Every structure is written in structure tokens, then in C-alpha cells.
């Protein structure tokens, strides 16, 4: 029997701590100091370092909440931090899915981008030539290298996933069920990113409806990606597949994306928030598939 009052209190404490530390300590001081922070070339390294640090805050929020509420720090099992790694019952599939799925929806998104805005295709993109040379024969190495990099540098992504998927989502699912939880949880996760969206880290600042359409786009993306991450966490019983997938997704592994120069886009194709729905359409398809796949099975189990 779930104690809804206790679950609600723990969820609220976690969210208050996580948002207060992240927004108050990491984001707001930079927003008010310089509204262009995060989009200028000189600050690119600074924003990346700051984002990596901020990504650890959800785990800190989880640990503080567990300490304050005396919930404990179980490593595996019921109400645990889900730190186990499991291969039995074919659960290794979710580690494989975490590695390969970001490539699939990123590459397919690049296909849609090139089909709808062919002017952005640039086979002589300067950054690509700098990496591979003029012949570009080894371009296939780029997504593999990015995937490997994502897997082995997933510590920061773990910081988010242990908090969001490892703590927040189980609480929300207990309170509202899977369907409502992934929608509300995804929106909350997106809202946590809003200060970064405001300073242009996600979509820049030169787009129609700035910054509110950016807030909406970021929240929608987090609902989509969050649905997939929640699915593989619940199915694997571990936070590690979600941490790996989050990290790999962040590096956007794709071959075709190497030939895309968004600076050449014209008309509405130059508006980042307007092209966002098309670019993320493959991710949406996967998210909808996993949403209904898990929802139907969980409801069938509940009906007994």
C-alpha cells in the first residue's frame, strides 16, 4: 500500500531542493549578469562546464531528500536508487537500446532536415574538413566516436538521471500512474532547463516568440525523451541505461548532421523553434510507441 501523503511530501522536497539549488546558484546569477551568456564564442567553454555541474544537482537533491525524510539509501530493490546492473531476462537489451536509439532518431531527424531544407546541405563544411580532411572518406567514424564518448563520459548525465528517472518518476508514477506521470515529469524536467533556454543554450535567442516558444519546445522535447528514458529505466530496473542514453543523445551522433550548416537556412527553416517539430519527429514516434507499449502492459497487470 502506497502512502500517498509521504510520497507527495518527498516529491515536493526533492523538487524544491533541486530547483532552488540549480536555478538559484547556477543559472540566475549568470542570466542577470549577462543576457548573452551561453551563446557567445568566448563563453562556450564556461557554459558547458556550468551545465555539467548543474546536471549533478538532481542527484544531490535526491540524496538530501532521502536524508531529510529518512527514506534510506538502498542501492537496489524497492524504493532504491536503482544502481544495480542486470543482464538476466534479456535486460541487456536496454543497454543496447540506450546506445543505438539516439543514433537512429538523430540520423532520421537529419534526413528530415535535409529533405525539407536542402539548402542547408554543405559537403564542404569547414568543421568537417578540419576533422576528416578533404576526402571525408571516414565520416562514418564520427557517430561511432560520439557514441563511445557519450558512454564513457556519462557521469554528468547520471547526475540528472538518478534524480529525475531514479527518484522523481517512481514517485510520480506511484501518485498518478504512468500516463500522467511521464507527461507531468517531462514538463517539470523541461522547466528545469528554462534558464538555459532563456540565455540561448538550446535554440539561440533569435527566433519568433523568444523565449516562450523556446520554453515550450524544450518542455516538449523533455516529455518525448523523458518518456523513452522512463521506459528503459522501468524495464531494466536500473538507472544506468537512462544515464548512457541521455549522454549519447546529448552528443547527437549522426553522419548526415555533419553535412548540415544551419546558417544557410532561409525563411522559416532558419527559425530553430519552428524546425524543432520536424527534427524531433523520429524521437516523437519512438516516444509514442514506448508510451503506449508500457501503459497498456501496466494497465493489463493492474487489472489482473
N, C-alpha and C positions, 0 to 999 in steps of 0.2 A: 504494500500500500504506500503510495507516494504522499508525502507530507507537502501539500501544495504551498502552504504558508512558508515553510522552511526553504523550499526550492525558490520561491519568489524572492525571499529576503536575500538569499545567497546570490541570485542573479542580479538583483539591484546593486548589491555591494560591489560585485565584480565590475559591473558597467560603470558605476560612479568612479571607482578607483582607476580603471583603465582609461576612461575618457579624461578624467581630471589630470592624471599624470601626463598623458600623451599631448592633449591639447594645451594644457597649461605650461608644461615645461619644455616641450619640443617644438610645438607649432606656432602658437600665438605670439611669442616674443619675436619670431622672425617675420611673421606677417606684418606686425605693426612697425617693425624696424625698416622694412624694405619690401614693398609690394611686388617687386620684380624678382625677389629671391626665388631661386629654383628654376628659372628659365634662362638666366644669363650664362654665357660660356664660363665666366670666371667662377661661378658658384656651383657648377655641375658636380664637382667632387664633394663639395660641402653638403649639398642636398642628399647625395647618395649615402654619405656617411650618417647623416641625420636620420634618414629613412631607415637604414639598417638598425640603428639604435632604437628608434621608435617601434620597430617591428618586434622587439623583445618585450615591450611593455605589457601586452596581453598575458604573457606567461607570468610576469611579475604580479599583475592584477589577480591572476588565478591563485598564485601562491599566497599572497596576502589575504585573499578571501578565505582560502582554506584554513589559514592560521587564525584569522579573526573569528570565524564561525565554528572552529574546532571540527571541521569536516574530515581532517586527516589527510595523509599524503600517500594513499595506496598507489602502488606502481601499476598493478594490473587488477582486473576483476571489476566488480560492480562499483560504480561511483569512483573509479580510479582515475589516474592521469593518463591511462591508456598508452603506456610506454612499452608494452610488450611488442615483439615482432613474431608473427605467426605464419607458418608455411603449410600447416596441415589443412585438410579440407579445401585444397587449392586456393588458399588465401594469398599465395604468392602472386596470383593473377592481378591483385590490386596494386602491388608494387610495379608490375609491368605496365599496367594501365596508367599509373601515375607518371611513368617515364614517357610513354608513347602518345598518350592522348593530347597533351599540349602541342606536340608537333602536328598532329592531324588537324586540330581546329585552327592553329595558326597558319598552316600552309593553305588550307581551304579558304581561310579568310583572305590570304594574299591573292588567291585565284580570283575571288570575287572583286577585290580591289582593282586588279589589272583588267578584268573584263568590263567593269563599269567605268573605269577611268584609265584608259590605255595610255593617256599622255604622261602618266607617272612612271612608265617603264623606262629605265635608263640602264642599258647594258654596260655603259662605261662609267658607272657611278664611282666617284673618286675614292670613297672609303673602301669599296670592294676591291679596286685595283691595288690599293695600298696593302691589303691583306693577302691577296692571291696572285697579284701580278697581272699583266695584260691579257694572258690567255684564259684565266679564270677556269681552268680545267678541273680544279679540285674544289669547286664551290660546294659539292655535296658534303665536304668535311665540316662546313660551318654549323649546320644544325646538330650534327653528332657532337662536335666540340662544345656547343652551348648546352646540350642536354647533360653531358658529362659534368660540365662546370656547374650546372644547376643542382645536380645530385650531390656533388661534393661540397657545395657551398650553401647548403640548405639550412644552416643553423639559424639565420635570421628568420627565414620562413617558418621554422619550427617555433620561434618565439610567438608568431601570430597564431599558428595552428593549434598549439597547446592551449591557448586561451580561448580562441573562437570555437574551433571544432571539438577540442578536447574538454571544454568546460561549459561555454555558453550554450552550444547547441544541444547537448544532452539535457540541460535544464529546461530549455525552451520546448524541446520535444516532450518532456515529461509534463509540462504545463499545458501545451496547446496541440500536441500531436505533430506529426512530421510535416504535413502540408503547410500549416500556418507557420510552423517554426522556421522552415527554410526561407520563407518569404520575409518574415519579420527579422530573422537573424541576418539574412543577406543585406537587408536595408540598413540595419544597425552597423554592420561591417562597412558598408559603403559610406555611411555618415561619419564613421571614424576617420575616413580618408578625406573628408571635405576640406580641411585646411590646406592639404597638399594640392587638391584640385583648385582651390582658390588662388594659389600662387602659381599655377600653371604647370605643375609637375606632370599631370596626367594628359591634358588636352591643350596646353598652352593657355593663352588668355585672349587671343584674337579670334573669337568665334561668337556667333549670334547667341544672345541670351546669357552671355557671361555674367556671373559664374553659375547661375541657377541651372541652366541646361547641362552644365558640366557636373553639378551635384547629382542631377537626375541620371545622367549617363553613367557616372561612377557607381551609383547605387544599383542600377540595373545590371551592370557588369558583375558586381559583387553578389547579387542574387543568383545570377547564372553560374558563376564559378563556385560560389558557396554551396549551391545545390550539389554540384559534382563532388566537391571536396567532402561534404557531409555524407554523401552516399558511400564513397570509398572508405571513409572513417568508420561508419557503422558496419559495413560489410566486412572489413578487415579486422575490426576490433582494436585497431591501433592508430595512433596519430601519425606515424612515420610516412605512410603513403601520401597523406594530405600534405605534409611538410615538403616532401620531394616534389609532388606535383605543383604546389604553389611556387617553389623555387624555379622549376623548369619553365613554368608558364611565364614567370617574370622575365626570363631572358628571351622570350619569343623565338623559339627555334624554328627556322624556316629557310628554305633555299630561295624561294621567289621574293621574299621580303628584302633580300639583298639587292634586288634589281628595282626596288621601288623608291622613287625620290618624290616625297610628298610636296616638296617645294614647287614642283611642276604642275600640280593640280590646279584646275581652273573651275570657276563657278562654285556650285555648292559642294563639289568634291574637295575644295580647299578648306571646307568647314569641318573640323575634326569631330565635333559632336553630331554632325549630320551624316558623316560617313561611318560613324561608330556602329549603328544598327546593322549595316551591311557587312562590315568587317568582322563583327562578332556573331553573325548569323550561324555559322557552324557550331560555335560554343552553345548557342541557344538551343539548337537541335539536340545536342548531346545532353544538355541540362534537362530539357523537357522529357527526353527518353528516360533518364535516370530518375527523375522526379516521379513519374507515373509508375515506373518499374518497382521502386521501393514502396511507394504509397499503397499500391494495390496489394503487394505481398504483406505489408504490415497490417493493413486492414483485414486481410483474409485471416491472418494469425489471430487478430483481436476477436474476430467473430467466432473463432474456434472451429 
